[in-house]
């Protein structure tokens, strides 16, 4: 079985995968390239940044998994989620959205 097939099967089973896991499980050194190939074949794969411990501290790496409905629905930002000073921007966005909905 090729790396592409192994990775596709792994993701299809509902599991996620980092580059290190792909190397350990399948001997695949180029996970990002295989993920790109799967995306071109129509797989809906999302990349989630995760922090992992290294001997030099912490590094941010990509964890890949198949997209779910939750990933495709963008939640509306509430005023409470904005930083101070963003209130005007939020209000302008809401007014623009309301005008566009008519």
Secondary structure as the mmCIF struct_conf table of DSSP 4:
data_model
#
loop_
_struct_conf.conf_type_id
_struct_conf.id
_struct_conf.beg_label_comp_id
_struct_conf.beg_label_asym_id
_struct_conf.beg_label_seq_id
_struct_conf.end_label_comp_id
_struct_conf.end_label_asym_id
_struct_conf.end_label_seq_id
HELX_RH_AL_P HELX_RH_AL_P1 UNK A 3 UNK A 12
TURN_TY1_P TURN_TY1_P1 UNK A 13 UNK A 14
STRN STRN1 UNK A 17 UNK A 18
HELX_RH_AL_P HELX_RH_AL_P2 UNK A 19 UNK A 26
BEND BEND1 UNK A 29 UNK A 29
HELX_RH_AL_P HELX_RH_AL_P3 UNK A 31 UNK A 40
TURN_TY1_P TURN_TY1_P2 UNK A 41 UNK A 42
STRN STRN2 UNK A 45 UNK A 54
TURN_TY1_P TURN_TY1_P3 UNK A 55 UNK A 56
STRN STRN3 UNK A 57 UNK A 66
HELX_RH_AL_P HELX_RH_AL_P4 UNK A 69 UNK A 72
BEND BEND2 UNK A 73 UNK A 73
HELX_LH_PP_P HELX_LH_PP_P1 UNK A 74 UNK A 78
HELX_RH_3T_P HELX_RH_3T_P1 UNK A 79 UNK A 81
BEND BEND3 UNK A 82 UNK A 82
HELX_LH_PP_P HELX_LH_PP_P2 UNK A 83 UNK A 83
TURN_TY1_P TURN_TY1_P4 UNK A 84 UNK A 85
HELX_RH_AL_P HELX_RH_AL_P5 UNK A 87 UNK A 101
#
